[in-house]
Amino acid sequence: MGGRERRIQINNNLINGPGFVESSPPEEQFASFLIRKIDVTTGLPLAGVTFTLFQGNTEIAIEVTNENGEVRFSDLSPGEYQLEETIGLPGYQETTNLVTITIQSAVEIYMNGVLTNELTLENVPVFQLAFLKVDNETRQPLSRATYTLTDALGTVRTVTSNADGLVDFGVVPPGRYVLVEISSPPGYVDNNVPLEVIVTNDGTITVGQVELSEFVATNERARFEFFVRKLSVDGTRLSDALFELINDLGEVRDVQVSDFDGVARFSNVLPGQYVIREAIPPAGFAPIQTDFPVIVKEDGEIIINNVPGDGYPILNELQ
């Protein structure tokens, strides 16, 4: 046979000549695991979330969730690892909790102490408290309504509705709050009844027991009253004069008759421009052919025939 050495491999061991056995290095057992990312409220997968895998202070791998919200880390040797969500998604709360991963072998992986090679992680949407402020009749948006939001610790945030009627407190953490309108829009009645706001961990927000998506804040327009006094030219108070209150569209909004004290009182009058017209004079007196302009301001100030204040005297002469 000559002097050639025979090499025989048996069960990964090399036999080199008579009585000599050389062991080959064992194959390393690599592990992998899967992370699944979903929206906590809808259960839908979240694509585009970046995860970084660390071993100690060493960065091992960076992966981004796919359209199914999944990301897989592979070819990992046994050891201790930490998984961190390093780039989240807009509209979701920042996630700071680390996932601890212990790899014993390719088939023995512990994630946060649980034997598994798959883990589903939930992202919580940002809780944004925003709602509209509108006129209760016309549903037109109202600006300049000011609200406070007070949390359980007494911290107060103040927001005023914008030109679109939007009241936006931005991101609000889970908890209980009290919402109060502290200033109504000019020309509107205060609506300062406190409302409880509840923000739950799953993203549900209720305002006064109404879901935020259905909640709309409303105000009634402020209404005012004023009176004119019917007198004869000598100062005698006259009853039974009939007056019409006519708006700037020519519509009769109210009709009043002067009482025994000569007073004709108009109530529930919205801010705006009007005229008072004597439709029927008192018996025995000549009719008045002149209309008297009335301005009702948003703050309730009354101007009649360019004179501030109510009680304006309207005089009649005998026929």
TORKOL-4160 file (C-alpha; in steps of 0.2 Angstrom, whole numbers, padded with zeros to 4 digits, m for minus):
319
<pt num="1" X="0000" Y="0000" Z="0000"/>
<pt num="2" X="0015" Y="0011" Z="0002"/>
<pt num="3" X="0017" Y="0025" Z="0015"/>
<pt num="4" X="0000" Y="0034" Z="0011"/>
<pt num="5" X="m0010" Y="0039" Z="0027"/>
<pt num="6" X="m0028" Y="0035" Z="0027"/>
<pt num="7" X="m0041" Y="0048" Z="0034"/>
<pt num="8" X="m0057" Y="0042" Z="0039"/>
<pt num="9" X="m0072" Y="0053" Z="0045"/>
<pt num="10" X="m0084" Y="0045" Z="0057"/>
<pt num="11" X="m0098" Y="0055" Z="0065"/>
<pt num="12" X="m0089" Y="0072" Z="0062"/>
<pt num="13" X="m0072" Y="0064" Z="0069"/>
<pt num="14" X="m0057" Y="0063" Z="0058"/>
<pt num="15" X="m0046" Y="0047" Z="0061"/>
<pt num="16" X="m0028" Y="0051" Z="0055"/>
<pt num="17" X="m0019" Y="0035" Z="0054"/>
<pt num="18" X="m0018" Y="0021" Z="0067"/>
<pt num="19" X="m0025" Y="0026" Z="0084"/>
<pt num="20" X="m0027" Y="0045" Z="0081"/>
<pt num="21" X="m0044" Y="0054" Z="0082"/>
<pt num="22" X="m0046" Y="0073" Z="0078"/>
<pt num="23" X="m0062" Y="0081" Z="0083"/>
<pt num="24" X="m0070" Y="0094" Z="0071"/>
<pt num="25" X="m0078" Y="0110" Z="0078"/>
<pt num="26" X="m0096" Y="0107" Z="0082"/>
<pt num="27" X="m0109" Y="0117" Z="0072"/>
<pt num="28" X="m0115" Y="0133" Z="0081"/>
<pt num="29" X="m0133" Y="0134" Z="0084"/>
<pt num="30" X="m0140" Y="0150" Z="0078"/>
<pt num="31" X="m0157" Y="0157" Z="0084"/>
<pt num="32" X="m0170" Y="0169" Z="0077"/>
<pt num="33" X="m0186" Y="0177" Z="0084"/>
<pt num="34" X="m0201" Y="0187" Z="0077"/>
<pt num="35" X="m0208" Y="0203" Z="0084"/>
<pt num="36" X="m0225" Y="0208" Z="0078"/>
<pt num="37" X="m0231" Y="0227" Z="0081"/>
<pt num="38" X="m0249" Y="0231" Z="0082"/>
<pt num="39" X="m0261" Y="0246" Z="0086"/>
<pt num="40" X="m0268" Y="0243" Z="0103"/>
<pt num="41" X="m0285" Y="0250" Z="0099"/>
<pt num="42" X="m0288" Y="0242" Z="0082"/>
<pt num="43" X="m0276" Y="0227" Z="0082"/>
<pt num="44" X="m0270" Y="0232" Z="0065"/>
<pt num="45" X="m0252" Y="0229" Z="0060"/>
<pt num="46" X="m0240" Y="0244" Z="0061"/>
<pt num="47" X="m0227" Y="0245" Z="0047"/>
<pt num="48" X="m0212" Y="0257" Z="0048"/>
<pt num="49" X="m0207" Y="0254" Z="0067"/>
<pt num="50" X="m0188" Y="0253" Z="0069"/>
<pt num="51" X="m0181" Y="0241" Z="0082"/>
<pt num="52" X="m0163" Y="0240" Z="0087"/>
<pt num="53" X="m0156" Y="0224" Z="0096"/>
<pt num="54" X="m0142" Y="0227" Z="0108"/>
<pt num="55" X="m0130" Y="0215" Z="0117"/>
<pt num="56" X="m0124" Y="0225" Z="0132"/>
<pt num="57" X="m0119" Y="0241" Z="0124"/>
<pt num="58" X="m0115" Y="0234" Z="0107"/>
<pt num="59" X="m0128" Y="0236" Z="0093"/>
<pt num="60" X="m0131" Y="0220" Z="0085"/>
<pt num="61" X="m0144" Y="0223" Z="0072"/>
<pt num="62" X="m0157" Y="0236" Z="0066"/>
<pt num="63" X="m0173" Y="0231" Z="0058"/>
<pt num="64" X="m0190" Y="0239" Z="0052"/>
<pt num="65" X="m0207" Y="0231" Z="0053"/>
<pt num="66" X="m0214" Y="0227" Z="0036"/>
<pt num="67" X="m0232" Y="0229" Z="0030"/>
<pt num="68" X="m0238" Y="0215" Z="0041"/>
<pt num="69" X="m0230" Y="0224" Z="0056"/>
<pt num="70" X="m0217" Y="0210" Z="0058"/>
<pt num="71" X="m0198" Y="0210" Z="0060"/>
<pt num="72" X="m0187" Y="0195" Z="0062"/>
<pt num="73" X="m0169" Y="0195" Z="0070"/>
<pt num="74" X="m0159" Y="0180" Z="0064"/>
<pt num="75" X="m0142" Y="0172" Z="0066"/>
<pt num="76" X="m0141" Y="0175" Z="0084"/>
<pt num="77" X="m0129" Y="0166" Z="0096"/>
<pt num="78" X="m0134" Y="0161" Z="0113"/>
<pt num="79" X="m0133" Y="0175" Z="0126"/>
<pt num="80" X="m0142" Y="0190" Z="0133"/>
<pt num="81" X="m0150" Y="0203" Z="0122"/>
<pt num="82" X="m0160" Y="0219" Z="0124"/>
<pt num="83" X="m0173" Y="0225" Z="0111"/>
<pt num="84" X="m0177" Y="0243" Z="0110"/>
<pt num="85" X="m0190" Y="0252" Z="0099"/>
<pt num="86" X="m0179" Y="0266" Z="0093"/>
<pt num="87" X="m0190" Y="0275" Z="0080"/>
<pt num="88" X="m0209" Y="0275" Z="0083"/>
<pt num="89" X="m0223" Y="0281" Z="0072"/>
<pt num="90" X="m0231" Y="0298" Z="0071"/>
<pt num="91" X="m0248" Y="0298" Z="0081"/>
<pt num="92" X="m0242" Y="0285" Z="0094"/>
<pt num="93" X="m0235" Y="0287" Z="0111"/>
<pt num="94" X="m0216" Y="0284" Z="0113"/>
<pt num="95" X="m0212" Y="0267" Z="0119"/>
<pt num="96" X="m0198" Y="0266" Z="0131"/>
<pt num="97" X="m0199" Y="0248" Z="0138"/>
<pt num="98" X="m0185" Y="0236" Z="0133"/>
<pt num="99" X="m0188" Y="0218" Z="0129"/>
<pt num="100" X="m0176" Y="0206" Z="0137"/>
<pt num="101" X="m0171" Y="0191" Z="0127"/>
<pt num="102" X="m0161" Y="0176" Z="0133"/>
<pt num="103" X="m0155" Y="0164" Z="0120"/>
<pt num="104" X="m0151" Y="0147" Z="0127"/>
<pt num="105" X="m0151" Y="0138" Z="0111"/>
<pt num="106" X="m0159" Y="0139" Z="0094"/>
<pt num="107" X="m0175" Y="0131" Z="0101"/>
<pt num="108" X="m0174" Y="0139" Z="0118"/>
<pt num="109" X="m0177" Y="0157" Z="0118"/>
<pt num="110" X="m0185" Y="0168" Z="0133"/>
<pt num="111" X="m0193" Y="0184" Z="0129"/>
<pt num="112" X="m0196" Y="0194" Z="0145"/>
<pt num="113" X="m0195" Y="0178" Z="0154"/>
<pt num="114" X="m0207" Y="0168" Z="0143"/>
<pt num="115" X="m0201" Y="0154" Z="0133"/>
<pt num="116" X="m0206" Y="0159" Z="0115"/>
<pt num="117" X="m0199" Y="0164" Z="0099"/>
<pt num="118" X="m0213" Y="0177" Z="0094"/>
<pt num="119" X="m0219" Y="0192" Z="0103"/>
<pt num="120" X="m0233" Y="0204" Z="0099"/>
<pt num="121" X="m0230" Y="0222" Z="0105"/>
<pt num="122" X="m0244" Y="0235" Z="0106"/>
<pt num="123" X="m0242" Y="0254" Z="0102"/>
<pt num="124" X="m0254" Y="0266" Z="0110"/>
<pt num="125" X="m0261" Y="0280" Z="0099"/>
<pt num="126" X="m0258" Y="0298" Z="0105"/>
<pt num="127" X="m0273" Y="0304" Z="0115"/>
<pt num="128" X="m0278" Y="0321" Z="0107"/>
<pt num="129" X="m0292" Y="0331" Z="0115"/>
<pt num="130" X="m0299" Y="0342" Z="0102"/>
<pt num="131" X="m0317" Y="0347" Z="0099"/>
<pt num="132" X="m0328" Y="0360" Z="0090"/>
<pt num="133" X="m0336" Y="0375" Z="0097"/>
<pt num="134" X="m0352" Y="0380" Z="0088"/>
<pt num="135" X="m0368" Y="0391" Z="0088"/>
<pt num="136" X="m0382" Y="0380" Z="0095"/>
<pt num="137" X="m0394" Y="0385" Z="0082"/>
<pt num="138" X="m0384" Y="0389" Z="0066"/>
<pt num="139" X="m0370" Y="0377" Z="0070"/>
<pt num="140" X="m0357" Y="0390" Z="0064"/>
<pt num="141" X="m0340" Y="0389" Z="0072"/>
<pt num="142" X="m0337" Y="0400" Z="0086"/>
<pt num="143" X="m0320" Y="0408" Z="0090"/>
<pt num="144" X="m0314" Y="0416" Z="0107"/>
<pt num="145" X="m0321" Y="0403" Z="0118"/>
<pt num="146" X="m0309" Y="0399" Z="0132"/>
<pt num="147" X="m0308" Y="0383" Z="0141"/>
<pt num="148" X="m0297" Y="0376" Z="0156"/>
<pt num="149" X="m0293" Y="0357" Z="0158"/>
<pt num="150" X="m0288" Y="0352" Z="0175"/>
<pt num="151" X="m0280" Y="0336" Z="0179"/>
<pt num="152" X="m0280" Y="0326" Z="0196"/>
<pt num="153" X="m0265" Y="0335" Z="0202"/>
<pt num="154" X="m0273" Y="0352" Z="0199"/>
<pt num="155" X="m0262" Y="0356" Z="0184"/>
<pt num="156" X="m0272" Y="0368" Z="0173"/>
<pt num="157" X="m0271" Y="0370" Z="0154"/>
<pt num="158" X="m0280" Y="0384" Z="0145"/>
<pt num="159" X="m0285" Y="0384" Z="0127"/>
<pt num="160" X="m0296" Y="0396" Z="0116"/>
<pt num="161" X="m0306" Y="0391" Z="0101"/>
<pt num="162" X="m0298" Y="0397" Z="0085"/>
<pt num="163" X="m0307" Y="0405" Z="0069"/>
<pt num="164" X="m0313" Y="0387" Z="0064"/>
<pt num="165" X="m0321" Y="0384" Z="0081"/>
<pt num="166" X="m0307" Y="0371" Z="0086"/>
<pt num="167" X="m0303" Y="0369" Z="0104"/>
<pt num="168" X="m0287" Y="0359" Z="0104"/>
<pt num="169" X="m0278" Y="0353" Z="0120"/>
<pt num="170" X="m0266" Y="0342" Z="0110"/>
<pt num="171" X="m0259" Y="0326" Z="0118"/>
<pt num="172" X="m0268" Y="0322" Z="0134"/>
<pt num="173" X="m0261" Y="0307" Z="0144"/>
<pt num="174" X="m0273" Y="0294" Z="0152"/>
<pt num="175" X="m0282" Y="0300" Z="0167"/>
<pt num="176" X="m0297" Y="0310" Z="0173"/>
<pt num="177" X="m0299" Y="0329" Z="0170"/>
<pt num="178" X="m0312" Y="0343" Z="0173"/>
<pt num="179" X="m0316" Y="0354" Z="0157"/>
<pt num="180" X="m0324" Y="0371" Z="0161"/>
<pt num="181" X="m0328" Y="0385" Z="0149"/>
<pt num="182" X="m0322" Y="0400" Z="0158"/>
<pt num="183" X="m0326" Y="0413" Z="0144"/>
<pt num="184" X="m0339" Y="0412" Z="0131"/>
<pt num="185" X="m0338" Y="0420" Z="0114"/>
<pt num="186" X="m0343" Y="0438" Z="0114"/>
<pt num="187" X="m0362" Y="0439" Z="0112"/>
<pt num="188" X="m0365" Y="0422" Z="0119"/>
<pt num="189" X="m0372" Y="0415" Z="0135"/>
<pt num="190" X="m0359" Y="0408" Z="0147"/>
<pt num="191" X="m0359" Y="0389" Z="0147"/>
<pt num="192" X="m0348" Y="0385" Z="0162"/>
<pt num="193" X="m0355" Y="0369" Z="0168"/>
<pt num="194" X="m0340" Y="0358" Z="0173"/>
<pt num="195" X="m0338" Y="0342" Z="0162"/>
<pt num="196" X="m0328" Y="0326" Z="0167"/>
<pt num="197" X="m0316" Y="0321" Z="0154"/>
<pt num="198" X="m0310" Y="0302" Z="0155"/>
<pt num="199" X="m0295" Y="0296" Z="0145"/>
<pt num="200" X="m0293" Y="0278" Z="0146"/>
<pt num="201" X="m0277" Y="0267" Z="0142"/>
<pt num="202" X="m0285" Y="0260" Z="0126"/>
<pt num="203" X="m0287" Y="0278" Z="0119"/>
<pt num="204" X="m0305" Y="0280" Z="0122"/>
<pt num="205" X="m0310" Y="0298" Z="0127"/>
<pt num="206" X="m0326" Y="0304" Z="0134"/>
<pt num="207" X="m0332" Y="0321" Z="0138"/>
<pt num="208" X="m0347" Y="0322" Z="0150"/>
<pt num="209" X="m0351" Y="0304" Z="0146"/>
<pt num="210" X="m0351" Y="0307" Z="0127"/>
<pt num="211" X="m0338" Y="0300" Z="0116"/>
<pt num="212" X="m0326" Y="0313" Z="0110"/>
<pt num="213" X="m0330" Y="0309" Z="0092"/>
<pt num="214" X="m0348" Y="0314" Z="0095"/>
<pt num="215" X="m0345" Y="0328" Z="0107"/>
<pt num="216" X="m0348" Y="0346" Z="0101"/>
<pt num="217" X="m0348" Y="0361" Z="0112"/>
<pt num="218" X="m0362" Y="0374" Z="0109"/>
<pt num="219" X="m0367" Y="0391" Z="0115"/>
<pt num="220" X="m0383" Y="0400" Z="0114"/>
<pt num="221" X="m0383" Y="0418" Z="0108"/>
<pt num="222" X="m0385" Y="0431" Z="0122"/>
<pt num="223" X="m0402" Y="0439" Z="0122"/>
<pt num="224" X="m0406" Y="0456" Z="0129"/>
<pt num="225" X="m0420" Y="0467" Z="0134"/>
<pt num="226" X="m0424" Y="0486" Z="0133"/>
<pt num="227" X="m0439" Y="0497" Z="0134"/>
<pt num="228" X="m0446" Y="0513" Z="0127"/>
<pt num="229" X="m0458" Y="0525" Z="0136"/>
<pt num="230" X="m0473" Y="0532" Z="0128"/>
<pt num="231" X="m0477" Y="0550" Z="0133"/>
<pt num="232" X="m0487" Y="0565" Z="0127"/>
<pt num="233" X="m0478" Y="0581" Z="0124"/>
<pt num="234" X="m0482" Y="0587" Z="0141"/>
<pt num="235" X="m0475" Y="0571" Z="0149"/>
<pt num="236" X="m0490" Y="0561" Z="0152"/>
<pt num="237" X="m0487" Y="0542" Z="0151"/>
<pt num="238" X="m0498" Y="0534" Z="0138"/>
<pt num="239" X="m0504" Y="0516" Z="0137"/>
<pt num="240" X="m0510" Y="0506" Z="0122"/>
<pt num="241" X="m0497" Y="0512" Z="0109"/>
<pt num="242" X="m0492" Y="0497" Z="0098"/>
<pt num="243" X="m0474" Y="0496" Z="0093"/>
<pt num="244" X="m0465" Y="0485" Z="0081"/>
<pt num="245" X="m0447" Y="0480" Z="0082"/>
<pt num="246" X="m0440" Y="0477" Z="0065"/>
<pt num="247" X="m0423" Y="0469" Z="0061"/>
<pt num="248" X="m0411" Y="0475" Z="0047"/>
<pt num="249" X="m0420" Y="0462" Z="0035"/>
<pt num="250" X="m0436" Y="0471" Z="0037"/>
<pt num="251" X="m0444" Y="0457" Z="0047"/>
<pt num="252" X="m0455" Y="0461" Z="0062"/>
<pt num="253" X="m0446" Y="0452" Z="0077"/>
<pt num="254" X="m0458" Y="0458" Z="0091"/>
<pt num="255" X="m0473" Y="0468" Z="0094"/>
<pt num="256" X="m0477" Y="0476" Z="0111"/>
<pt num="257" X="m0490" Y="0488" Z="0118"/>
<pt num="258" X="m0486" Y="0502" Z="0130"/>
<pt num="259" X="m0493" Y="0498" Z="0148"/>
<pt num="260" X="m0501" Y="0510" Z="0160"/>
<pt num="261" X="m0484" Y="0517" Z="0164"/>
<pt num="262" X="m0481" Y="0520" Z="0146"/>
<pt num="263" X="m0468" Y="0506" Z="0145"/>
<pt num="264" X="m0466" Y="0495" Z="0130"/>
<pt num="265" X="m0453" Y="0482" Z="0134"/>
<pt num="266" X="m0444" Y="0471" Z="0121"/>
<pt num="267" X="m0436" Y="0455" Z="0128"/>
<pt num="268" X="m0425" Y="0441" Z="0121"/>
<pt num="269" X="m0417" Y="0452" Z="0108"/>
<pt num="270" X="m0402" Y="0446" Z="0099"/>
<pt num="271" X="m0388" Y="0458" Z="0096"/>
<pt num="272" X="m0390" Y="0468" Z="0079"/>
<pt num="273" X="m0398" Y="0483" Z="0071"/>
<pt num="274" X="m0416" Y="0486" Z="0072"/>
<pt num="275" X="m0429" Y="0500" Z="0071"/>
<pt num="276" X="m0444" Y="0503" Z="0082"/>
<pt num="277" X="m0460" Y="0509" Z="0073"/>
<pt num="278" X="m0476" Y="0515" Z="0081"/>
<pt num="279" X="m0489" Y="0505" Z="0071"/>
<pt num="280" X="m0504" Y="0511" Z="0081"/>
<pt num="281" X="m0504" Y="0527" Z="0092"/>
<pt num="282" X="m0514" Y="0529" Z="0108"/>
<pt num="283" X="m0532" Y="0534" Z="0105"/>
<pt num="284" X="m0533" Y="0553" Z="0102"/>
<pt num="285" X="m0515" Y="0555" Z="0097"/>
<pt num="286" X="m0507" Y="0559" Z="0080"/>
<pt num="287" X="m0497" Y="0544" Z="0073"/>
<pt num="288" X="m0478" Y="0546" Z="0072"/>
<pt num="289" X="m0471" Y="0544" Z="0055"/>
<pt num="290" X="m0453" Y="0542" Z="0060"/>
<pt num="291" X="m0444" Y="0526" Z="0064"/>
<pt num="292" X="m0432" Y="0525" Z="0079"/>
<pt num="293" X="m0415" Y="0516" Z="0076"/>
<pt num="294" X="m0409" Y="0503" Z="0089"/>
<pt num="295" X="m0392" Y="0495" Z="0091"/>
<pt num="296" X="m0390" Y="0480" Z="0102"/>
<pt num="297" X="m0372" Y="0477" Z="0105"/>
<pt num="298" X="m0364" Y="0460" Z="0108"/>
<pt num="299" X="m0360" Y="0465" Z="0126"/>
<pt num="300" X="m0378" Y="0470" Z="0129"/>
<pt num="301" X="m0376" Y="0489" Z="0127"/>
<pt num="302" X="m0392" Y="0497" Z="0120"/>
<pt num="303" X="m0392" Y="0513" Z="0109"/>
<pt num="304" X="m0409" Y="0520" Z="0104"/>
<pt num="305" X="m0409" Y="0534" Z="0092"/>
<pt num="306" X="m0391" Y="0537" Z="0095"/>
<pt num="307" X="m0394" Y="0539" Z="0114"/>
<pt num="308" X="m0386" Y="0525" Z="0125"/>
<pt num="309" X="m0397" Y="0516" Z="0137"/>
<pt num="310" X="m0415" Y="0510" Z="0137"/>
<pt num="311" X="m0431" Y="0520" Z="0142"/>
<pt num="312" X="m0430" Y="0531" Z="0127"/>
<pt num="313" X="m0445" Y="0543" Z="0127"/>
<pt num="314" X="m0456" Y="0543" Z="0112"/>
<pt num="315" X="m0468" Y="0558" Z="0111"/>
<pt num="316" X="m0485" Y="0560" Z="0103"/>
<pt num="317" X="m0495" Y="0575" Z="0100"/>
<pt num="318" X="m0514" Y="0576" Z="0102"/>
<pt num="319" X="m0524" Y="0575" Z="0086"/>
